[in-house]
């Protein structure tokens, strides 16, 4: 099933626990899988395990993961007092008071606010317990992301198929124009020669040769065949049950290459205009493909 790379998922711990975890994940299109995890410092040792869970479920996209943690029990930290440092701050304040003859407004609260006088020591949590609690939450968030990716992917598929049909119609029109080029060129050449060489016999073999040379230069049969093949390959690729973004991107490049070749061989403004429409539609497909996993 085709999947988009744009998605969002969220999961949260049940109420009534001593601690609560909430996980939010969002992803946008990216050439590769780029995972950025933001979580409490005490959980950094779990980062690699979390990455492995996500990597098994997602193949491409820039994924931002936000893990928040709240503790409601007694194991929330310990305040430590650096009494020696507090005494040094106090001595400095008394010296300022004495030498500058300023009002004595030294207080316990003021000294406690100085850097490193009181520090909070975070008590270590059991990482195994934390991982066992957040793992199902990560999976739940990924389930939501996957559902959203599938729904968005189906919309992209419908849109791309409609654009493929548009290109196929233009290709049919180009083929008709290409078939009429030799006949039209021969007629124009004869009319021009008749105008310039009125009353002079015209060498029909030379006209036939000129028409043959132009027909060979303007022939787009091979390019049309390859372009149709690419369109068919794109439709079959859209039905694959695997990541197809990179493959579609390559097919788009080949389609664009064939369109450019047809444009370079075009001698009719009508054909050129249709090729421009094809290139414009290919570009729209390319923009959609950029968001496919």
C-alpha positions as CSV (number, residue, x, y, z in Angstrom):
1,X,0.0,0.0,0.0
2,X,1.3,3.4,-0.9
3,X,2.1,5.6,2.1
4,X,2.6,9.3,2.6
5,X,5.4,10.6,4.8
6,X,3.2,13.2,6.4
7,X,1.7,12.0,9.7
8,X,1.2,12.5,13.4
9,X,0.7,10.2,16.4
10,X,0.2,10.7,20.1
11,X,0.0,8.3,23.1
12,X,-0.1,8.9,26.9
13,X,0.1,6.8,30.0
14,X,-3.1,5.9,31.8
15,X,-4.2,7.9,34.8
16,X,-3.6,6.8,38.4
17,X,0.1,5.9,38.0
18,X,3.0,7.3,40.0
19,X,4.5,8.7,36.8
20,X,3.1,9.7,33.5
21,X,4.6,9.6,30.0
22,X,3.3,11.4,26.9
23,X,4.7,10.8,23.5
24,X,4.1,12.8,20.4
25,X,5.5,12.0,17.0
26,X,5.2,13.8,13.7
27,X,6.9,13.2,10.3
28,X,7.3,15.1,7.0
29,X,8.9,14.2,3.8
30,X,12.7,13.5,3.7
31,X,15.0,11.7,1.3
32,X,16.0,9.2,4.1
33,X,14.8,8.3,7.6
34,X,15.9,11.0,9.9
35,X,14.8,10.5,13.5
36,X,15.2,13.4,16.0
37,X,14.3,12.5,19.6
38,X,13.7,15.0,22.5
39,X,13.3,13.5,25.9
40,X,14.4,14.0,29.6
41,X,18.2,13.8,30.2
42,X,17.8,10.9,32.5
43,X,16.4,8.8,29.7
44,X,19.1,9.4,27.1
45,X,20.4,5.9,27.5
46,X,17.2,4.6,25.9
47,X,17.6,6.6,22.7
48,X,19.1,3.8,20.6
49,X,16.3,1.4,21.7
50,X,13.7,3.9,20.8
51,X,15.3,4.5,17.4
52,X,15.2,0.8,16.6
53,X,11.5,0.6,17.3
54,X,10.8,3.5,15.0
55,X,13.1,2.2,12.3
56,X,11.3,-1.1,12.1
57,X,8.0,0.7,11.3
58,X,9.1,3.6,9.2
59,X,11.3,3.7,6.1
60,X,11.6,7.3,5.1
61,X,10.7,10.8,6.5
62,X,12.0,13.3,9.0
63,X,10.5,12.1,12.3
64,X,10.4,14.3,15.4
65,X,9.7,12.5,18.6
66,X,8.8,14.3,21.9
67,X,8.8,12.3,25.1
68,X,7.6,14.1,28.3
69,X,7.7,12.7,31.8
70,X,6.0,13.7,35.0
71,X,6.5,12.0,38.3
72,X,3.8,12.2,41.0
73,X,5.5,10.1,43.7
74,X,8.3,10.8,46.1
75,X,11.0,9.9,43.8
76,X,11.2,13.3,42.2
77,X,14.7,14.4,43.2
78,X,16.8,15.6,46.2
79,X,17.9,19.1,47.1
80,X,21.5,19.5,48.1
81,X,23.0,22.5,50.0
82,X,26.5,23.6,49.5
83,X,27.1,25.3,52.9
84,X,30.7,26.2,52.3
85,X,29.8,28.0,49.1
86,X,26.9,29.8,50.9
87,X,29.4,31.0,53.6
88,X,31.7,32.4,50.8
89,X,28.8,34.3,49.3
90,X,27.9,35.6,52.7
91,X,31.5,36.8,53.4
92,X,31.5,38.6,50.0
93,X,28.2,40.3,50.7
94,X,29.4,41.5,54.2
95,X,32.6,42.9,52.7
96,X,30.6,44.8,50.1
97,X,28.4,46.2,52.9
98,X,31.4,47.2,55.0
99,X,33.5,48.8,52.3
100,X,30.7,50.6,50.4
101,X,28.6,51.4,53.5
102,X,25.4,50.1,52.0
103,X,22.2,49.0,53.6
104,X,22.3,45.5,55.1
105,X,19.7,43.6,53.1
106,X,21.4,40.2,53.3
107,X,18.8,37.4,53.7
108,X,18.7,33.6,53.5
109,X,16.5,33.7,50.4
110,X,19.0,36.0,48.6
111,X,22.0,33.7,49.4
112,X,20.0,30.6,48.4
113,X,19.4,32.1,44.9
114,X,23.1,32.3,44.1
115,X,24.4,29.7,41.6
116,X,25.1,26.2,43.0
117,X,24.2,27.0,46.6
118,X,21.2,24.7,46.3
119,X,21.2,22.1,43.6
120,X,18.6,19.5,42.7
121,X,19.9,16.0,42.3
122,X,17.6,13.9,40.1
123,X,17.3,10.4,41.4
124,X,18.0,7.6,38.9
125,X,15.0,5.7,37.7
126,X,15.0,2.1,36.6
127,X,15.5,2.4,32.8
128,X,14.2,-1.0,32.2
129,X,10.9,-0.2,33.9
130,X,10.7,3.1,31.9
131,X,11.4,1.4,28.6
132,X,8.8,-1.3,29.3
133,X,6.3,1.5,29.9
134,X,7.1,3.7,27.0
135,X,7.5,0.9,24.4
136,X,3.8,0.3,24.0
137,X,3.2,4.0,23.9
138,X,5.6,4.4,21.0
139,X,4.0,1.5,19.2
140,X,0.5,3.1,19.7
141,X,1.8,6.5,18.3
142,X,3.3,4.7,15.4
143,X,0.0,2.9,14.7
144,X,-1.7,6.3,14.4
145,X,1.0,7.6,12.2
146,X,0.8,4.5,10.0
147,X,-3.0,4.9,9.6
148,X,-2.6,8.5,8.6
149,X,0.2,7.7,6.2
150,X,-2.0,5.0,4.5
151,X,-5.0,7.4,4.1
152,X,-2.8,10.2,2.7
153,X,-1.1,7.7,0.5
154,X,-4.3,6.6,-1.1
155,X,-5.2,10.2,-1.9
156,X,-1.8,10.6,-3.5
157,X,-2.3,7.5,-5.5
158,X,-5.7,8.6,-6.9
159,X,-4.2,12.0,-7.8
160,X,-1.2,10.6,-9.5
161,X,-3.3,8.1,-11.5
162,X,-5.5,10.9,-12.8
163,X,-2.4,12.8,-13.9
164,X,-1.0,9.7,-15.6
165,X,-4.3,9.5,-17.6
166,X,-3.8,13.2,-18.6
167,X,-0.3,12.5,-19.9
168,X,-1.5,9.4,-21.8
169,X,-4.1,11.5,-23.6
170,X,-1.5,14.1,-24.6
171,X,0.8,11.3,-25.8
172,X,-2.0,10.0,-28.1
173,X,-2.5,13.5,-29.5
174,X,1.3,14.0,-30.0
175,X,1.4,10.7,-31.9
176,X,-1.3,11.8,-34.3
177,X,0.5,15.1,-34.9
178,X,3.8,13.3,-35.4
179,X,2.2,11.0,-38.0
180,X,0.9,14.0,-40.0
181,X,4.2,15.9,-40.0
182,X,5.7,14.3,-43.2
183,X,2.5,14.9,-45.2
184,X,2.2,18.5,-44.0
185,X,5.8,19.2,-44.6
186,X,5.6,17.8,-48.2
187,X,2.6,20.0,-48.9
188,X,4.2,23.1,-47.5
189,X,7.4,22.4,-49.4
190,X,5.6,21.9,-52.7
191,X,3.6,25.1,-52.2
192,X,6.8,27.1,-51.4
193,X,8.7,25.7,-54.4
194,X,5.7,26.4,-56.6
195,X,5.7,30.0,-55.4
196,X,9.4,30.4,-55.9
197,X,9.8,28.4,-59.1
198,X,6.6,29.1,-60.9
199,X,6.6,27.3,-64.3
200,X,9.7,25.3,-63.5
201,X,9.5,21.5,-63.3
202,X,10.0,20.3,-59.7
203,X,12.1,17.1,-59.0
204,X,9.7,14.9,-57.1
205,X,12.5,12.6,-56.0
206,X,14.3,15.5,-54.4
207,X,11.2,16.5,-52.5
208,X,10.7,12.9,-51.4
209,X,14.3,12.9,-50.1
210,X,13.8,16.2,-48.2
211,X,10.6,14.8,-46.6
212,X,12.4,11.6,-45.7
213,X,15.2,13.5,-44.0
214,X,12.8,15.6,-42.0
215,X,10.7,12.6,-41.1
216,X,13.8,10.8,-39.7
217,X,14.9,13.8,-37.7
218,X,11.4,14.5,-36.3
219,X,10.5,10.8,-35.6
220,X,9.4,10.4,-32.0
221,X,8.2,6.8,-32.1
222,X,10.9,5.4,-29.8
223,X,10.4,8.3,-27.3
224,X,6.7,7.8,-27.2
225,X,7.1,4.0,-26.8
226,X,9.5,4.5,-23.8
227,X,7.3,7.2,-22.3
228,X,4.3,4.9,-22.4
229,X,6.4,2.2,-20.9
230,X,7.4,4.5,-18.0
231,X,3.7,5.4,-17.5
232,X,2.8,1.7,-17.3
233,X,5.6,1.0,-14.9
234,X,4.5,3.9,-12.7
235,X,1.0,2.5,-12.5
236,X,2.2,-1.0,-11.6
237,X,4.6,0.4,-9.0
238,X,1.8,2.3,-7.3
239,X,0.2,-1.2,-6.5
240,X,3.3,-2.6,-4.8
241,X,3.1,-3.3,-1.1
242,X,6.5,-1.8,-0.3
243,X,8.3,1.6,0.0
244,X,8.1,3.0,-3.6
245,X,9.1,6.6,-3.2
246,X,12.6,6.3,-4.6
247,X,11.6,4.1,-7.5
248,X,8.8,6.5,-8.5
249,X,11.3,9.4,-8.3
250,X,13.6,7.5,-10.8
251,X,10.7,6.8,-13.2
252,X,9.8,10.5,-13.1
253,X,13.3,11.4,-14.1
254,X,13.1,9.0,-17.1
255,X,9.7,10.4,-18.1
256,X,11.0,13.9,-18.1
257,X,14.0,12.8,-20.2
258,X,11.7,11.4,-22.9
259,X,9.5,14.5,-22.9
260,X,12.6,16.7,-23.3
261,X,13.7,14.6,-26.3
262,X,10.3,14.8,-27.9
263,X,10.3,18.6,-27.4
264,X,13.8,18.9,-29.1
265,X,12.5,17.0,-32.1
266,X,9.3,18.9,-32.4
267,X,8.8,21.0,-35.6
268,X,5.1,21.7,-35.0
269,X,3.9,24.3,-32.5
270,X,0.9,22.1,-31.7
271,X,3.2,19.3,-30.7
272,X,5.4,21.6,-28.7
273,X,2.5,22.9,-26.7
274,X,1.3,19.4,-25.9
275,X,4.8,18.5,-24.7
276,X,4.8,21.5,-22.4
277,X,1.6,20.3,-20.9
278,X,3.1,16.9,-20.4
279,X,6.2,18.4,-18.7
280,X,3.9,20.5,-16.5
281,X,1.9,17.4,-15.4
282,X,5.1,15.4,-14.8
283,X,6.3,18.2,-12.5
284,X,3.0,18.0,-10.5
285,X,3.5,14.2,-10.2
286,X,7.1,14.8,-9.0
287,X,5.9,17.1,-6.3
288,X,3.4,14.4,-5.1
289,X,6.1,11.7,-5.3
290,X,8.3,13.7,-3.0
291,X,5.9,12.9,-0.2
292,X,5.7,9.2,-0.8
293,X,7.6,6.8,1.5
